[in-house]
């Protein structure tokens, strides 16, 4: 940690305030008719509220910690503009509305997600689900839900495990339909249940809470997972990642594929599917 960086507890307070401001904006909206537009495809959409929430978060973070780098889903990377700012060396990973498709449809399964890194290390995170009334936080010293500590929980064996999966994604089926279908069949056969809530940040928060045994995605971005990774690790969980087409030297939260488990125990079928997807992508490069 750089000497000038605020403490993880202070960084969490900054992130939590910013997330709360965006969450308050969301709660003020009439969500009965949200206009949506395609960003890269019909599977990847955006709304005007995603952009508005990101600007709310960016303004709050810039106000409370000038000089920090901000990496947001809608605005890309905003590098520090103040060389002497107290936030030098700090990066905020911001997803203003993680689960936009759910949000646009009127479902409550979405959140504001802010992960905080000092250098390459994740030190804090907040996942604020404004309609569910769930605020998950960590400053590295344990994970909390609405201020109450989340106790460590073991990972259950595969046959008893509930898995939250963003797999298969649309590109998995396009890139290798036969391999993906084999993996889907194996996953369904070997674990107790698979659910796809549609918000990676919430999935990771629920794994941290022990409400699910694992979460997995095969193509994701740092702003989707930074806060959730911090929560899972602080709650005693374990995370394995794969770099895919990206540089393997990047920190784990910038790798596009992962399997996160609620405890230190792993679920072999998930790691093996992760390995298989990685191998197929490497062979196609």
C-alpha positions in Angstrom: 0.0 0.0 0.0 1.4 3.4 -0.9 2.1 5.6 2.1 -0.2 8.4 1.0 -3.2 6.2 0.5 -6.1 6.4 2.9 -6.8 3.4 5.1 -9.1 0.6 3.7 -11.7 1.7 6.2 -11.6 5.2 4.9 -11.7 4.0 1.3 -14.7 1.9 2.1 -16.5 4.9 3.6 -15.8 6.9 0.4 -17.1 4.1 -1.8 -20.1 3.4 0.4 -21.2 7.1 0.3 -20.8 7.2 -3.5 -22.8 3.9 -3.9 -25.5 5.2 -1.5 -26.0 8.4 -3.6 -26.5 6.3 -6.7 -28.8 3.9 -4.9 -30.9 6.9 -3.7 -31.2 8.1 -7.2 -32.4 4.7 -8.4 -35.0 4.5 -5.6 -36.4 7.8 -6.7 -37.1 6.5 -10.3 -40.3 5.2 -11.8 -39.1 1.8 -12.9 -42.3 0.8 -14.6 -41.1 1.9 -18.0 -37.3 2.0 -18.5 -36.1 2.7 -22.0 -33.1 0.5 -23.1 -30.7 0.6 -25.9 -28.2 -2.0 -27.3 -24.6 -1.3 -26.4 -22.8 -4.1 -28.3 -25.8 -6.4 -28.8 -29.2 -7.3 -27.5 -27.4 -9.2 -24.8 -25.5 -6.1 -23.7 -27.7 -3.2 -23.1 -27.5 0.2 -21.4 -30.0 2.8 -20.1 -29.8 6.5 -19.5 -29.9 5.6 -15.8 -26.6 3.6 -16.0 -24.9 6.7 -17.3 -26.5 9.0 -14.8 -25.6 6.7 -11.9 -22.0 6.5 -13.0 -21.8 10.3 -13.2 -23.2 10.4 -9.6 -20.6 7.9 -8.4 -17.7 9.6 -10.2 -18.7 13.0 -8.9 -18.8 11.7 -5.3 -15.5 9.8 -5.6 -13.8 12.7 -7.2 -15.1 15.0 -4.5 -14.1 12.8 -1.6 -10.8 11.5 -3.0 -9.2 13.7 -5.6 -6.5 12.1 -7.6 -7.9 8.5 -7.7 -8.2 6.6 -10.9 -11.8 5.5 -11.7 -12.6 2.6 -14.1 -16.3 2.6 -14.9 -18.4 0.5 -17.2 -20.0 3.4 -19.0 -17.1 5.9 -19.0 -14.1 3.7 -19.3 -10.9 4.6 -17.3 -10.7 8.1 -15.9 -7.1 8.6 -14.9 -6.2 10.9 -12.0 -5.8 14.5 -13.1 -4.3 15.8 -9.8 -0.7 14.7 -9.4 -0.7 15.6 -5.8 -4.2 14.2 -5.0 -4.6 12.1 -1.9 -6.0 9.3 -4.1 -2.9 8.6 -6.0 -2.4 4.9 -6.3 -6.1 4.2 -5.6 -8.4 2.7 -8.3 -12.2 2.5 -8.0 -13.9 -0.1 -10.2 -17.4 1.2 -10.7 -20.4 -0.6 -12.1 -23.3 1.9 -11.7 -26.0 -0.7 -12.3 -24.8 -4.3 -12.4 -27.7 -6.3 -13.8 -29.0 -3.7 -16.3 -31.3 -6.2 -18.1 -32.9 -7.0 -14.8 -33.2 -3.3 -13.9 -34.7 -2.4 -17.3 -37.2 -5.3 -17.0 -38.4 -4.2 -13.5 -36.7 -7.0 -11.6 -35.0 -6.0 -8.3 -31.9 -8.2 -9.0 -29.4 -5.4 -9.7 -26.9 -3.3 -7.7 -24.4 -0.5 -7.5 -20.9 -2.1 -7.2 -17.7 -0.3 -6.3 -14.4 -2.2 -5.7 -11.3 -0.4 -4.4 -7.7 -1.3 -5.1 -4.5 0.2 -3.9 -1.9 -0.7 -6.5 -2.8 -4.2 -7.6 -4.5 -5.2 -4.3 -8.2 -5.1 -3.7 -8.7 -3.6 -0.2 -12.4 -2.7 0.0 -15.7 -3.0 -1.8 -19.4 -2.2 -1.6 -22.3 -3.9 -3.3 -25.5 -1.9 -2.7 -28.8 -3.5 -4.0 -31.2 -0.6 -3.6 -34.5 -2.4 -4.1 -33.5 -5.5 -2.1 -32.3 -3.4 0.8 -29.0 -5.3 0.9 -25.7 -3.4 1.4 -22.6 -5.7 1.4 -19.4 -4.1 2.5 -15.8 -5.0 3.3 -12.6 -3.1 4.2 -10.7 -6.4 4.3 -11.5 -7.1 7.9 -14.4 -9.5 7.3 -17.5 -8.9 5.2 -20.8 -7.4 6.4 -24.4 -7.2 5.3 -26.1 -4.0 6.4 -23.4 -3.6 9.0 -23.7 -7.1 10.5 -20.7 -9.5 10.1 -21.0 -12.4 7.7 -19.6 -15.6 9.4 -17.3 -17.8 7.3 -19.1 -20.8 5.8 -17.7 -24.0 4.2 -18.3 -24.9 0.6 -20.7 -27.8 0.4 -19.8 -30.8 -1.8 -20.9 -30.6 -5.4 -23.9 -32.9 -5.0 -25.3 -30.4 -2.4 -24.1 -27.2 -4.0 -26.1 -24.3 -5.3 -24.2 -22.6 -8.1 -24.8 -19.1 -9.5 -23.6 -19.1 -13.0 -23.2 -16.7 -15.8 -22.2 -19.7 -17.8 -22.9 -20.3 -20.6 -22.8 -16.8 -22.0 -23.8 -16.0 -25.5 -20.2 -16.1 -26.8 -19.5 -19.5 -25.2 -22.3 -21.0 -27.4 -21.0 -19.2 -30.5 -17.3 -20.0 -30.0 -17.8 -23.8 -29.2 -21.4 -24.9 -29.1 -20.6 -28.6 -28.7 -18.0 -28.1 -26.0 -20.3 -25.7 -24.2 -23.3 -28.0 -24.3 -21.1 -30.9 -22.9 -20.0 -28.6 -20.0 -23.6 -27.5 -19.4 -24.7 -31.1 -19.2 -21.9 -32.1 -16.8 -22.6 -29.1 -14.6 -26.3 -29.9 -14.4 -25.5 -33.5 -13.6 -22.9 -32.9 -10.9 -24.3 -30.1 -8.7 -27.5 -29.7 -6.8 -28.8 -26.6 -8.6 -27.7 -23.9 -11.0 -29.2 -20.4 -11.1 -28.4 -17.4 -13.3 -29.5 -14.2 -11.5 -28.0 -11.9 -14.0 -25.7 -9.7 -11.8 -22.2 -10.9 -11.2 -21.7 -8.5 -8.3 -24.8 -9.7 -6.5 -23.8 -13.4 -7.2 -20.5 -12.9 -5.5 -22.0 -11.0 -2.6 -24.4 -13.9 -2.0 -21.5 -16.4 -2.2 -19.8 -14.3 0.5 -23.0 -14.5 2.6 -23.0 -18.3 2.2 -26.4 -18.3 0.4 -24.8 -20.0 -2.6 -21.8 -22.3 -2.7 -20.1 -20.9 -5.8 -20.4 -18.4 -8.6 -18.8 -18.6 -12.0 -18.4 -16.6 -15.2 -16.4 -17.2 -18.3 -16.3 -13.7 -19.7 -16.5 -10.7 -17.4 -15.0 -7.2 -16.6 -13.2 -5.9 -13.6 -16.0 -3.5 -12.7 -18.4 -6.4 -12.4 -16.3 -8.4 -10.0 -13.8 -6.2 -8.0 -16.2 -5.5 -5.1 -17.5 -9.0 -5.1 -14.0 -10.5 -5.1 -13.1 -8.4 -2.1 -16.2 -9.6 -0.3 -15.7 -13.3 -1.0 -12.1 -13.2 0.2 -12.9 -11.2 3.3 -15.7 -13.7 4.2 -13.2 -16.6 4.0 -14.0 -17.7 0.5 -11.6 -18.7 -2.4 -11.4 -17.5 -6.0 -9.7 -19.0 -9.0 -9.4 -17.0 -12.2 -8.3 -17.5 -15.8 -6.7 -14.8 -18.0 -8.3 -15.8 -21.3 -7.0 -13.6 -24.1 -5.7 -11.0 -21.6 -2.3 -10.7 -20.1 -1.8 -13.3 -17.4 0.2 -10.8 -15.4 -2.9 -8.7 -14.7 -4.3 -8.8 -11.2 -6.9 -11.5 -10.7 -9.9 -9.1 -10.7 -8.9 -8.1 -14.3 -9.1 -11.7 -15.6 -12.2 -12.4 -17.5 -13.1 -15.8 -16.1 -13.5 -17.1 -12.5 -14.9 -19.5 -10.1 -15.6 -18.2 -6.6 -16.5 -20.5 -3.7 -18.0 -19.6 -0.3 -15.2 -21.4 1.6 -11.7 -22.6 1.0 -13.0 -25.9 -0.4 -13.4 -26.1 -4.1 -16.0 -27.7 -6.4 -13.9 -29.7 -8.9 -16.4 -29.7 -11.7 -16.5 -25.9 -11.8 -12.7 -25.5 -11.9 -12.5 -28.2 -14.6 -15.1 -26.4 -16.7 -13.1 -23.2 -16.3 -10.0 -25.0 -17.4 -11.8 -26.5 -20.4 -13.1 -23.1 -21.5 -9.6 -21.6 -21.1 -8.1 -24.4 -23.2 -10.6 -24.0 -26.0 -9.9 -20.2 -26.2 -6.2 -20.8 -26.1 -6.5 -23.2 -29.0 -8.6 -20.7 -31.0 -6.0 -17.9 -30.6 
